Amino acid sequence: MNGSTQTFPTIGVSAPTETAARATAVPWYCFAVVLGAACVPLGVLWDISWHLTVGRDTFWTPAHMMIYLGGALPGCVCGWLVLKTTFWPEPGNRIPTVRLWGFRAPLGAWVVVWGAFAMLVSGPFDNWWHNAYGLDVKIVSPPHTILALGTYSVAIGGLLLVLGWQNRAAEQRSPWIKVLVLISFGTLLTKMSVFATEYTYPNHQHAALFYQVACLTFPLWLVAAARAAKLRWAATAIAAIYTVITLGMVWVLPLFPAHPKLGPIYNPVTHMVPPPFPLLLIVPALAIDLIMRGLGQKRGFWRDTGLAMGIGVVFFLLVLAVQWPWSTFLLSPASRNPFFAGNAMWGYDAGFGPWRTDFWDVKENPLTIKAAVIACLFGCLQSRIALWIGNWFSNVKR
């Protein structure tokens, strides 16, 4: 009798504890969606290398499969989540949802489903495009644009999914949710860098266009992360994620032998072509974190507007300070080694010549005071939009 009576208090205490643990634990589908979406930038970098090394020999390349895995896995998981939330909700653990066409699911799940559908449509469209017009001459083409919108939606949907968990009773949540938020922001920053590749080669980095594109592109997710993520040094962390992903591709891809299967071949490559060395975004990202920690604690329209103006100017100045000399190094003979992969990003269709180590458009598009002011304005505008998005992200709970 004594043994049995001693077990009753244990059962009475452990049941609520176990329920509370389940309520605060990060659900498995958050991991599946975020890590699935992270496959996309890896697959895209691999696919660009495949085009530069082998050519587009078939739709069913491993790189393409990784890209579509990054859409199919989150899409299937969120499709299941829609059905489960609508028809089989867990009693006592109901999460806030958005109703659409009679179905219920978290907002992020709906965004992921739409993005996965767009990616599915872009696949046959891209295949038809290549059959009709041949190889891509630019990264930005109509099917690639649809694919990019789909992949961005999947990544943003995953971010919204984990932000909802972060923002609901954040002090009780697992620290894993903060990691997933950073991975989501890092994935978006990496995808943004891939889409801007044509304008960010080291050869562009002494001309005005590079700085204008950089200021119009990269502050978005750096500043939004610094405002929305419940973590100090969030911008620095996602810049580090972007750097690690890109460096991994720079160092790993050339380890695999490959050769072109299409012509004409002007550059007989023998290994997978790596992407250019990543931008040193970690420097302006660190400055953004410092500014946000000092001046970004309070919010308001005019406060955020002034904050965005300061961030935009600082971002431009630091990118100029680090990328101008760094690009000179990357085009020099000293960078031609496996670590920096200088002058190694040219595909089989790139002819030899001094143009590879020259700075492009310096005379046609010089970095004048007027061009610098335009770049700063782009940075201020993008930072202001990022703060608005970050404020909205901070309130997402469904």
MARMARFI-247665 format. One record per residue (C-alpha): x, y, z; residue in three letters. Coordinates in Angstrom, 3 decimals. Example, Ala and Ser with C-alpha at 12.3 -4.5 7.8 and 13.67 -1.06 7.14 Angstrom:
2
<node x="12.300" y="-4.500" z="7.800" resn="Ala"/>
<node x="13.670" y="-1.060" z="7.140" resn="Ser"/>
This chain:
398
<node x="0.000" y="0.000" z="0.000" resn="Met"/>
<node x="2.789" y="2.372" z="0.858" resn="Asn"/>
<node x="4.459" y="1.745" z="-2.506" resn="Gly"/>
<node x="1.251" y="2.429" z="-4.399" resn="Ser"/>
<node x="0.425" y="5.574" z="-2.461" resn="Thr"/>
<node x="3.870" y="6.956" z="-3.196" resn="Gln"/>
<node x="3.299" y="6.677" z="-6.936" resn="Thr"/>
<node x="0.171" y="8.869" z="-6.989" resn="Phe"/>
<node x="1.930" y="12.203" z="-6.335" resn="Pro"/>
<node x="4.513" y="11.357" z="-8.993" resn="Thr"/>
<node x="1.810" y="10.803" z="-11.603" resn="Ile"/>
<node x="-0.053" y="13.939" z="-10.576" resn="Gly"/>
<node x="3.072" y="16.134" z="-10.923" resn="Val"/>
<node x="4.630" y="14.607" z="-14.034" resn="Ser"/>
<node x="1.566" y="14.892" z="-16.271" resn="Ala"/>
<node x="1.363" y="18.717" z="-16.223" resn="Pro"/>
<node x="5.144" y="18.910" z="-16.487" resn="Thr"/>
<node x="5.141" y="16.681" z="-19.542" resn="Glu"/>
<node x="2.300" y="18.692" z="-21.097" resn="Thr"/>
<node x="4.146" y="21.949" z="-20.477" resn="Ala"/>
<node x="7.311" y="20.515" z="-21.986" resn="Ala"/>
<node x="5.434" y="19.512" z="-25.107" resn="Arg"/>
<node x="3.860" y="22.963" z="-25.296" resn="Ala"/>
<node x="7.207" y="24.765" z="-25.166" resn="Thr"/>
<node x="9.240" y="22.331" z="-27.272" resn="Ala"/>
<node x="9.896" y="23.287" z="-30.875" resn="Val"/>
<node x="7.805" y="20.988" z="-33.111" resn="Pro"/>
<node x="9.589" y="18.762" z="-35.567" resn="Trp"/>
<node x="7.951" y="20.400" z="-38.576" resn="Tyr"/>
<node x="9.762" y="23.682" z="-37.825" resn="Cys"/>
<node x="13.092" y="21.889" z="-38.163" resn="Phe"/>
<node x="11.951" y="20.125" z="-41.355" resn="Ala"/>
<node x="10.748" y="23.320" z="-43.046" resn="Val"/>
<node x="13.737" y="25.497" z="-42.084" resn="Val"/>
<node x="16.401" y="22.898" z="-42.908" resn="Leu"/>
<node x="14.573" y="21.952" z="-46.100" resn="Gly"/>
<node x="14.516" y="25.591" z="-47.217" resn="Ala"/>
<node x="18.249" y="25.822" z="-46.444" resn="Ala"/>
<node x="18.867" y="23.223" z="-49.184" resn="Cys"/>
<node x="17.823" y="25.770" z="-51.816" resn="Val"/>
<node x="20.842" y="28.148" z="-51.752" resn="Pro"/>
<node x="23.177" y="25.138" z="-51.619" resn="Leu"/>
<node x="21.428" y="23.672" z="-54.642" resn="Gly"/>
<node x="21.434" y="26.983" z="-56.519" resn="Val"/>
<node x="25.180" y="27.519" z="-55.956" resn="Leu"/>
<node x="25.778" y="23.923" z="-57.037" resn="Trp"/>
<node x="23.563" y="24.432" z="-60.102" resn="Asp"/>
<node x="25.446" y="27.579" z="-61.166" resn="Ile"/>
<node x="28.688" y="25.640" z="-60.844" resn="Ser"/>
<node x="27.169" y="22.805" z="-62.894" resn="Trp"/>
<node x="26.223" y="25.218" z="-65.681" resn="His"/>
<node x="29.719" y="26.746" z="-65.688" resn="Leu"/>
<node x="31.493" y="23.382" z="-65.590" resn="Thr"/>
<node x="29.353" y="20.825" z="-67.412" resn="Val"/>
<node x="26.649" y="22.803" z="-69.137" resn="Gly"/>
<node x="22.978" y="21.980" z="-68.907" resn="Arg"/>
<node x="23.036" y="18.334" z="-69.957" resn="Asp"/>
<node x="19.678" y="17.322" z="-68.386" resn="Thr"/>
<node x="16.966" y="18.592" z="-66.089" resn="Phe"/>
<node x="17.594" y="15.729" z="-63.666" resn="Trp"/>
<node x="20.922" y="16.951" z="-62.331" resn="Thr"/>
<node x="21.755" y="16.451" z="-58.631" resn="Pro"/>
<node x="21.833" y="20.235" z="-58.186" resn="Ala"/>
<node x="18.296" y="20.586" z="-59.552" resn="His"/>
<node x="17.107" y="17.785" z="-57.292" resn="Met"/>
<node x="18.535" y="19.535" z="-54.238" resn="Met"/>
<node x="16.776" y="22.765" z="-55.207" resn="Ile"/>
<node x="13.430" y="21.056" z="-55.651" resn="Tyr"/>
<node x="13.940" y="19.041" z="-52.471" resn="Leu"/>
<node x="14.170" y="22.418" z="-50.719" resn="Gly"/>
<node x="10.663" y="23.190" z="-51.990" resn="Gly"/>
<node x="9.042" y="19.748" z="-51.966" resn="Ala"/>
<node x="9.978" y="18.818" z="-48.396" resn="Leu"/>
<node x="8.703" y="22.049" z="-46.754" resn="Pro"/>
<node x="5.685" y="22.046" z="-49.097" resn="Gly"/>
<node x="4.664" y="18.490" z="-48.151" resn="Cys"/>
<node x="5.271" y="19.127" z="-44.453" resn="Val"/>
<node x="3.174" y="22.313" z="-44.491" resn="Cys"/>
<node x="0.465" y="20.612" z="-46.570" resn="Gly"/>
<node x="0.276" y="17.968" z="-43.864" resn="Trp"/>
<node x="0.220" y="20.725" z="-41.228" resn="Leu"/>
<node x="-2.759" y="22.369" z="-42.963" resn="Val"/>
<node x="-4.713" y="19.087" z="-42.896" resn="Leu"/>
<node x="-3.725" y="18.254" z="-39.338" resn="Lys"/>
<node x="-4.537" y="21.719" z="-37.984" resn="Thr"/>
<node x="-7.888" y="21.729" z="-39.780" resn="Thr"/>
<node x="-9.156" y="18.204" z="-39.122" resn="Phe"/>
<node x="-7.102" y="16.800" z="-36.235" resn="Trp"/>
<node x="-6.048" y="19.672" z="-33.941" resn="Pro"/>
<node x="-4.446" y="18.662" z="-30.660" resn="Glu"/>
<node x="-6.741" y="19.443" z="-27.713" resn="Pro"/>
<node x="-5.254" y="21.903" z="-25.263" resn="Gly"/>
<node x="-2.386" y="22.819" z="-27.576" resn="Asn"/>
<node x="-4.139" y="24.859" z="-30.235" resn="Arg"/>
<node x="-1.791" y="27.266" z="-31.984" resn="Ile"/>
<node x="-3.075" y="30.494" z="-33.587" resn="Pro"/>
<node x="-3.973" y="29.914" z="-37.235" resn="Thr"/>
<node x="-5.153" y="31.699" z="-40.367" resn="Val"/>
<node x="-8.316" y="30.482" z="-42.093" resn="Arg"/>
<node x="-8.286" y="30.102" z="-45.893" resn="Leu"/>
<node x="-10.969" y="28.357" z="-47.984" resn="Trp"/>
<node x="-12.222" y="26.564" z="-44.899" resn="Gly"/>
<node x="-8.793" y="25.242" z="-43.946" resn="Phe"/>
<node x="-6.699" y="26.405" z="-41.009" resn="Arg"/>
<node x="-2.931" y="26.634" z="-40.623" resn="Ala"/>
<node x="-0.251" y="29.012" z="-39.344" resn="Pro"/>
<node x="0.474" y="31.914" z="-41.696" resn="Leu"/>
<node x="3.950" y="30.590" z="-42.481" resn="Gly"/>
<node x="2.527" y="27.252" z="-43.620" resn="Ala"/>
<node x="0.306" y="28.974" z="-46.204" resn="Trp"/>
<node x="3.272" y="30.970" z="-47.560" resn="Val"/>
<node x="5.375" y="27.794" z="-47.819" resn="Val"/>
<node x="2.619" y="25.946" z="-49.704" resn="Val"/>
<node x="2.315" y="28.792" z="-52.224" resn="Trp"/>
<node x="6.090" y="28.909" z="-52.697" resn="Gly"/>
<node x="6.332" y="25.152" z="-53.214" resn="Ala"/>
<node x="3.597" y="25.384" z="-55.869" resn="Phe"/>
<node x="5.484" y="28.188" z="-57.680" resn="Ala"/>
<node x="8.671" y="26.109" z="-57.625" resn="Met"/>
<node x="6.768" y="23.147" z="-59.059" resn="Leu"/>
<node x="5.487" y="25.329" z="-61.915" resn="Val"/>
<node x="8.939" y="26.786" z="-62.627" resn="Ser"/>
<node x="10.501" y="23.348" z="-63.248" resn="Gly"/>
<node x="8.761" y="22.439" z="-66.539" resn="Pro"/>
<node x="8.799" y="26.124" z="-67.549" resn="Phe"/>
<node x="12.584" y="26.209" z="-67.144" resn="Asp"/>
<node x="12.928" y="22.960" z="-69.107" resn="Asn"/>
<node x="10.813" y="24.364" z="-71.958" resn="Trp"/>
<node x="12.778" y="27.626" z="-71.874" resn="Trp"/>
<node x="16.069" y="25.810" z="-72.364" resn="His"/>
<node x="14.659" y="23.634" z="-75.158" resn="Asn"/>
<node x="13.321" y="26.735" z="-76.915" resn="Ala"/>
<node x="16.154" y="29.237" z="-76.351" resn="Tyr"/>
<node x="19.192" y="27.173" z="-75.364" resn="Gly"/>
<node x="21.492" y="27.902" z="-72.445" resn="Leu"/>
<node x="21.014" y="30.729" z="-70.006" resn="Asp"/>
<node x="23.092" y="33.816" z="-70.659" resn="Val"/>
<node x="22.048" y="35.387" z="-67.352" resn="Lys"/>
<node x="20.918" y="34.154" z="-63.960" resn="Ile"/>
<node x="17.787" y="36.339" z="-64.130" resn="Val"/>
<node x="15.418" y="34.764" z="-66.674" resn="Ser"/>
<node x="11.602" y="34.346" z="-66.552" resn="Pro"/>
<node x="11.642" y="30.740" z="-65.273" resn="Pro"/>
<node x="14.445" y="31.537" z="-62.835" resn="His"/>
<node x="12.456" y="34.521" z="-61.582" resn="Thr"/>
<node x="9.434" y="32.322" z="-60.868" resn="Ile"/>
<node x="11.721" y="29.799" z="-59.191" resn="Leu"/>
<node x="13.318" y="32.568" z="-57.110" resn="Ala"/>
<node x="9.901" y="33.866" z="-56.006" resn="Leu"/>
<node x="8.923" y="30.335" z="-55.033" resn="Gly"/>
<node x="12.109" y="29.664" z="-53.098" resn="Thr"/>
<node x="11.884" y="33.034" z="-51.358" resn="Tyr"/>
<node x="8.300" y="32.247" z="-50.364" resn="Ser"/>
<node x="9.340" y="28.887" z="-48.943" resn="Val"/>
<node x="12.153" y="30.496" z="-46.945" resn="Ala"/>
<node x="9.970" y="33.405" z="-45.753" resn="Ile"/>
<node x="7.180" y="31.002" z="-44.844" resn="Gly"/>
<node x="9.607" y="28.949" z="-42.776" resn="Gly"/>
<node x="10.792" y="32.136" z="-41.091" resn="Leu"/>
<node x="7.212" y="33.163" z="-40.268" resn="Leu"/>
<node x="6.565" y="29.699" z="-38.876" resn="Leu"/>
<node x="9.445" y="29.873" z="-36.407" resn="Val"/>
<node x="8.912" y="33.567" z="-35.639" resn="Leu"/>
<node x="5.398" y="32.683" z="-34.469" resn="Gly"/>
<node x="6.887" y="30.260" z="-31.970" resn="Trp"/>
<node x="9.551" y="32.764" z="-30.940" resn="Gln"/>
<node x="7.047" y="35.549" z="-30.315" resn="Asn"/>
<node x="4.562" y="33.492" z="-28.269" resn="Arg"/>
<node x="5.775" y="33.530" z="-24.659" resn="Ala"/>
<node x="9.373" y="33.830" z="-25.836" resn="Ala"/>
<node x="10.854" y="33.420" z="-22.374" resn="Glu"/>
<node x="9.462" y="29.862" z="-22.166" resn="Gln"/>
<node x="10.645" y="28.694" z="-25.558" resn="Arg"/>
<node x="13.486" y="26.353" z="-26.347" resn="Ser"/>
<node x="16.761" y="28.016" z="-27.409" resn="Pro"/>
<node x="16.497" y="25.966" z="-30.601" resn="Trp"/>
<node x="13.864" y="28.369" z="-31.876" resn="Ile"/>
<node x="16.448" y="31.170" z="-31.900" resn="Lys"/>
<node x="18.795" y="28.960" z="-33.905" resn="Val"/>
<node x="16.064" y="28.224" z="-36.438" resn="Leu"/>
<node x="15.247" y="31.935" z="-36.761" resn="Val"/>
<node x="18.902" y="32.712" z="-37.510" resn="Leu"/>
<node x="19.150" y="29.859" z="-40.038" resn="Ile"/>
<node x="16.034" y="31.192" z="-41.782" resn="Ser"/>
<node x="17.433" y="34.717" z="-41.994" resn="Phe"/>
<node x="20.832" y="33.333" z="-43.098" resn="Gly"/>
<node x="19.143" y="31.334" z="-45.851" resn="Thr"/>
<node x="17.368" y="34.445" z="-47.136" resn="Leu"/>
<node x="20.576" y="36.494" z="-47.066" resn="Leu"/>
<node x="22.449" y="33.779" z="-48.978" resn="Thr"/>
<node x="19.688" y="33.554" z="-51.567" resn="Lys"/>
<node x="19.791" y="37.325" z="-51.989" resn="Met"/>
<node x="23.541" y="37.171" z="-52.579" resn="Ser"/>
<node x="23.137" y="34.448" z="-55.219" resn="Val"/>
<node x="20.515" y="36.453" z="-57.090" resn="Phe"/>
<node x="22.885" y="39.454" z="-57.127" resn="Ala"/>
<node x="25.914" y="37.412" z="-58.280" resn="Thr"/>
<node x="26.086" y="39.030" z="-61.713" resn="Glu"/>
<node x="26.700" y="42.422" z="-60.093" resn="Tyr"/>
<node x="29.010" y="41.381" z="-57.238" resn="Thr"/>
<node x="31.992" y="39.741" z="-58.963" resn="Tyr"/>
<node x="35.305" y="41.161" z="-57.698" resn="Pro"/>
<node x="35.748" y="42.766" z="-61.119" resn="Asn"/>
<node x="32.711" y="44.993" z="-60.436" resn="His"/>
<node x="33.834" y="46.267" z="-57.059" resn="Gln"/>
<node x="35.610" y="49.448" z="-58.180" resn="His"/>
<node x="32.568" y="50.712" z="-60.086" resn="Ala"/>
<node x="29.496" y="52.500" z="-58.753" resn="Ala"/>
<node x="26.945" y="49.851" z="-59.725" resn="Leu"/>
<node x="28.321" y="47.275" z="-57.283" resn="Phe"/>
<node x="27.913" y="49.596" z="-54.294" resn="Tyr"/>
<node x="24.455" y="50.660" z="-55.365" resn="Gln"/>
<node x="23.362" y="47.039" z="-55.780" resn="Val"/>
<node x="24.922" y="46.092" z="-52.439" resn="Ala"/>
<node x="23.135" y="48.913" z="-50.619" resn="Cys"/>
<node x="19.870" y="48.094" z="-52.344" resn="Leu"/>
<node x="20.150" y="44.393" z="-51.525" resn="Thr"/>
<node x="21.909" y="43.307" z="-48.369" resn="Phe"/>
<node x="20.671" y="45.640" z="-45.590" resn="Pro"/>
<node x="17.172" y="44.163" z="-45.938" resn="Leu"/>
<node x="17.718" y="40.893" z="-44.089" resn="Trp"/>
<node x="20.608" y="42.092" z="-41.932" resn="Leu"/>
<node x="18.568" y="44.917" z="-40.407" resn="Val"/>
<node x="15.335" y="42.892" z="-40.255" resn="Ala"/>
<node x="17.144" y="40.149" z="-38.346" resn="Ala"/>
<node x="18.690" y="42.644" z="-35.943" resn="Ala"/>
<node x="15.208" y="44.001" z="-35.186" resn="Arg"/>
<node x="13.132" y="40.782" z="-35.116" resn="Ala"/>
<node x="15.429" y="38.032" z="-33.797" resn="Ala"/>
<node x="15.487" y="37.636" z="-30.017" resn="Lys"/>
<node x="19.264" y="37.442" z="-29.978" resn="Leu"/>
<node x="22.146" y="39.841" z="-29.688" resn="Arg"/>
<node x="24.438" y="40.060" z="-32.706" resn="Trp"/>
<node x="21.728" y="38.627" z="-34.974" resn="Ala"/>
<node x="22.947" y="40.482" z="-38.093" resn="Ala"/>
<node x="26.518" y="39.297" z="-37.464" resn="Thr"/>
<node x="25.285" y="35.731" z="-36.997" resn="Ala"/>
<node x="23.358" y="35.585" z="-40.276" resn="Ile"/>
<node x="26.261" y="37.213" z="-42.125" resn="Ala"/>
<node x="28.440" y="34.437" z="-40.673" resn="Ala"/>
<node x="25.936" y="31.823" z="-41.925" resn="Ile"/>
<node x="26.098" y="33.331" z="-45.429" resn="Tyr"/>
<node x="29.901" y="33.336" z="-45.257" resn="Thr"/>
<node x="30.116" y="29.715" z="-44.088" resn="Val"/>
<node x="27.701" y="28.479" z="-46.772" resn="Ile"/>
<node x="29.529" y="30.291" z="-49.569" resn="Thr"/>
<node x="32.991" y="29.350" z="-48.326" resn="Leu"/>
<node x="31.881" y="25.733" z="-48.083" resn="Gly"/>
<node x="30.945" y="25.775" z="-51.772" resn="Met"/>
<node x="34.182" y="27.618" z="-52.669" resn="Val"/>
<node x="36.270" y="24.957" z="-50.946" resn="Trp"/>
<node x="34.244" y="21.794" z="-51.622" resn="Val"/>
<node x="33.135" y="22.108" z="-55.266" resn="Leu"/>
<node x="36.667" y="22.133" z="-56.793" resn="Pro"/>
<node x="37.373" y="18.796" z="-55.063" resn="Leu"/>
<node x="35.113" y="17.042" z="-57.587" resn="Phe"/>
<node x="36.444" y="16.378" z="-61.095" resn="Pro"/>
<node x="34.177" y="17.347" z="-63.997" resn="Ala"/>
<node x="34.464" y="18.416" z="-67.622" resn="His"/>
<node x="32.276" y="20.291" z="-70.132" resn="Pro"/>
<node x="29.723" y="18.396" z="-72.211" resn="Lys"/>
<node x="28.723" y="21.338" z="-74.400" resn="Leu"/>
<node x="30.631" y="23.631" z="-76.694" resn="Gly"/>
<node x="32.281" y="25.815" z="-77.611" resn="Pro"/>
<node x="34.917" y="25.222" z="-74.918" resn="Ile"/>
<node x="37.208" y="28.205" z="-74.427" resn="Tyr"/>
<node x="38.319" y="27.269" z="-70.913" resn="Asn"/>
<node x="38.932" y="23.499" z="-70.480" resn="Pro"/>
<node x="37.995" y="23.168" z="-66.808" resn="Val"/>
<node x="38.709" y="19.849" z="-65.097" resn="Thr"/>
<node x="36.880" y="20.381" z="-61.773" resn="His"/>
<node x="33.638" y="21.937" z="-60.611" resn="Met"/>
<node x="33.891" y="25.719" z="-60.827" resn="Val"/>
<node x="33.535" y="27.472" z="-57.438" resn="Pro"/>
<node x="31.597" y="30.692" z="-56.810" resn="Pro"/>
<node x="33.521" y="33.893" z="-56.088" resn="Pro"/>
<node x="34.843" y="34.406" z="-52.574" resn="Phe"/>
<node x="32.005" y="35.721" z="-50.370" resn="Pro"/>
<node x="31.559" y="39.408" z="-49.689" resn="Leu"/>
<node x="32.840" y="40.596" z="-46.318" resn="Leu"/>
<node x="29.319" y="41.375" z="-45.104" resn="Leu"/>
<node x="30.231" y="40.393" z="-41.582" resn="Ile"/>
<node x="31.935" y="43.799" z="-41.119" resn="Val"/>
<node x="28.885" y="46.018" z="-41.860" resn="Pro"/>
<node x="26.692" y="43.419" z="-40.100" resn="Ala"/>
<node x="28.701" y="43.894" z="-36.908" resn="Leu"/>
<node x="28.220" y="47.654" z="-37.222" resn="Ala"/>
<node x="24.470" y="47.178" z="-37.695" resn="Ile"/>
<node x="24.311" y="45.137" z="-34.479" resn="Asp"/>
<node x="26.243" y="47.787" z="-32.583" resn="Leu"/>
<node x="23.979" y="50.563" z="-33.879" resn="Ile"/>
<node x="20.841" y="48.570" z="-33.099" resn="Met"/>
<node x="22.030" y="47.766" z="-29.581" resn="Arg"/>
<node x="22.807" y="51.409" z="-28.904" resn="Gly"/>
<node x="20.032" y="53.250" z="-30.745" resn="Leu"/>
<node x="17.503" y="50.658" z="-31.887" resn="Gly"/>
<node x="15.940" y="49.636" z="-28.585" resn="Gln"/>
<node x="12.991" y="52.035" z="-28.878" resn="Lys"/>
<node x="10.691" y="52.197" z="-31.867" resn="Arg"/>
<node x="8.680" y="54.808" z="-33.663" resn="Gly"/>
<node x="8.281" y="56.163" z="-37.176" resn="Phe"/>
<node x="10.696" y="59.083" z="-36.891" resn="Trp"/>
<node x="13.117" y="57.216" z="-34.635" resn="Arg"/>
<node x="13.276" y="54.323" z="-37.096" resn="Asp"/>
<node x="13.622" y="56.736" z="-40.020" resn="Thr"/>
<node x="16.632" y="58.431" z="-38.440" resn="Gly"/>
<node x="18.062" y="55.046" z="-37.479" resn="Leu"/>
<node x="17.702" y="53.816" z="-41.076" resn="Ala"/>
<node x="19.515" y="56.882" z="-42.411" resn="Met"/>
<node x="22.447" y="56.222" z="-40.111" resn="Gly"/>
<node x="22.568" y="52.514" z="-40.941" resn="Ile"/>
<node x="22.410" y="53.193" z="-44.697" resn="Gly"/>
<node x="25.364" y="55.573" z="-44.621" resn="Val"/>
<node x="27.443" y="53.362" z="-42.313" resn="Val"/>
<node x="26.681" y="50.300" z="-44.428" resn="Phe"/>
<node x="27.898" y="52.002" z="-47.607" resn="Phe"/>
<node x="31.060" y="53.354" z="-45.995" resn="Leu"/>
<node x="32.031" y="49.998" z="-44.496" resn="Leu"/>
<node x="31.305" y="48.038" z="-47.674" resn="Val"/>
<node x="33.456" y="50.539" z="-49.565" resn="Leu"/>
<node x="36.220" y="50.327" z="-46.945" resn="Ala"/>
<node x="36.464" y="46.531" z="-47.018" resn="Val"/>
<node x="35.483" y="45.526" z="-50.556" resn="Gln"/>
<node x="37.590" y="48.053" z="-52.473" resn="Trp"/>
<node x="40.970" y="46.729" z="-51.246" resn="Pro"/>
<node x="39.681" y="43.167" z="-50.870" resn="Trp"/>
<node x="38.615" y="42.971" z="-54.516" resn="Ser"/>
<node x="42.072" y="44.215" z="-55.509" resn="Thr"/>
<node x="43.531" y="41.292" z="-53.593" resn="Phe"/>
<node x="41.102" y="38.771" z="-55.102" resn="Leu"/>
<node x="42.154" y="39.803" z="-58.627" resn="Leu"/>
<node x="45.851" y="39.577" z="-57.788" resn="Ser"/>
<node x="48.099" y="36.491" z="-58.215" resn="Pro"/>
<node x="48.316" y="36.185" z="-54.416" resn="Ala"/>
<node x="44.692" y="34.975" z="-54.263" resn="Ser"/>
<node x="45.133" y="32.141" z="-56.772" resn="Arg"/>
<node x="45.089" y="29.243" z="-54.353" resn="Asn"/>
<node x="42.460" y="26.764" z="-53.099" resn="Pro"/>
<node x="41.592" y="28.936" z="-50.090" resn="Phe"/>
<node x="40.654" y="32.180" z="-51.872" resn="Phe"/>
<node x="39.958" y="30.622" z="-55.304" resn="Ala"/>
<node x="40.993" y="33.826" z="-57.029" resn="Gly"/>
<node x="40.436" y="33.802" z="-60.809" resn="Asn"/>
<node x="38.858" y="30.318" z="-60.509" resn="Ala"/>
<node x="35.194" y="31.234" z="-61.015" resn="Met"/>
<node x="35.292" y="31.237" z="-64.817" resn="Trp"/>
<node x="33.359" y="28.560" z="-66.679" resn="Gly"/>
<node x="34.179" y="26.577" z="-69.779" resn="Tyr"/>
<node x="32.725" y="29.268" z="-72.070" resn="Asp"/>
<node x="34.928" y="32.079" z="-70.661" resn="Ala"/>
<node x="37.901" y="32.882" z="-72.854" resn="Gly"/>
<node x="41.318" y="33.804" z="-71.569" resn="Phe"/>
<node x="42.498" y="37.394" z="-71.478" resn="Gly"/>
<node x="43.373" y="40.309" z="-69.213" resn="Pro"/>
<node x="39.679" y="41.041" z="-68.719" resn="Trp"/>
<node x="39.589" y="38.340" z="-66.048" resn="Arg"/>
<node x="41.785" y="40.354" z="-63.709" resn="Thr"/>
<node x="40.645" y="43.838" z="-64.757" resn="Asp"/>
<node x="38.090" y="46.010" z="-63.025" resn="Phe"/>
<node x="35.053" y="46.446" z="-65.245" resn="Trp"/>
<node x="33.062" y="49.605" z="-65.997" resn="Asp"/>
<node x="35.414" y="51.846" z="-64.041" resn="Val"/>
<node x="35.382" y="54.517" z="-66.756" resn="Lys"/>
<node x="31.770" y="54.028" z="-67.854" resn="Glu"/>
<node x="30.371" y="53.856" z="-64.306" resn="Asn"/>
<node x="32.853" y="55.484" z="-61.904" resn="Pro"/>
<node x="32.215" y="55.789" z="-58.186" resn="Leu"/>
<node x="31.685" y="59.546" z="-58.074" resn="Thr"/>
<node x="30.257" y="61.569" z="-55.208" resn="Ile"/>
<node x="26.880" y="61.538" z="-56.926" resn="Lys"/>
<node x="26.991" y="57.747" z="-57.316" resn="Ala"/>
<node x="28.031" y="57.375" z="-53.671" resn="Ala"/>
<node x="25.106" y="59.541" z="-52.532" resn="Val"/>
<node x="22.731" y="57.387" z="-54.584" resn="Ile"/>
<node x="24.170" y="54.250" z="-52.975" resn="Ala"/>
<node x="23.691" y="55.783" z="-49.510" resn="Cys"/>
<node x="20.097" y="56.674" z="-50.339" resn="Leu"/>
<node x="19.490" y="53.092" z="-51.484" resn="Phe"/>
<node x="20.959" y="51.854" z="-48.212" resn="Gly"/>
<node x="18.787" y="54.225" z="-46.166" resn="Cys"/>
<node x="15.642" y="53.234" z="-48.064" resn="Leu"/>
<node x="16.351" y="49.525" z="-47.761" resn="Gln"/>
<node x="17.169" y="49.867" z="-44.058" resn="Ser"/>
<node x="13.907" y="51.721" z="-43.438" resn="Arg"/>
<node x="11.950" y="48.997" z="-45.217" resn="Ile"/>
<node x="13.882" y="46.398" z="-43.211" resn="Ala"/>
<node x="12.962" y="48.072" z="-39.911" resn="Leu"/>
<node x="9.301" y="48.130" z="-40.929" resn="Trp"/>
<node x="9.474" y="44.436" z="-41.865" resn="Ile"/>
<node x="11.355" y="43.655" z="-38.650" resn="Gly"/>
<node x="8.668" y="45.421" z="-36.592" resn="Asn"/>
<node x="6.015" y="43.353" z="-38.318" resn="Trp"/>
<node x="8.017" y="40.159" z="-37.833" resn="Phe"/>
<node x="8.233" y="40.968" z="-34.114" resn="Ser"/>
<node x="4.433" y="40.843" z="-33.860" resn="Asn"/>
<node x="3.839" y="37.637" z="-35.847" resn="Val"/>
<node x="2.142" y="35.079" z="-33.642" resn="Lys"/>
<node x="0.016" y="33.073" z="-36.054" resn="Arg"/>
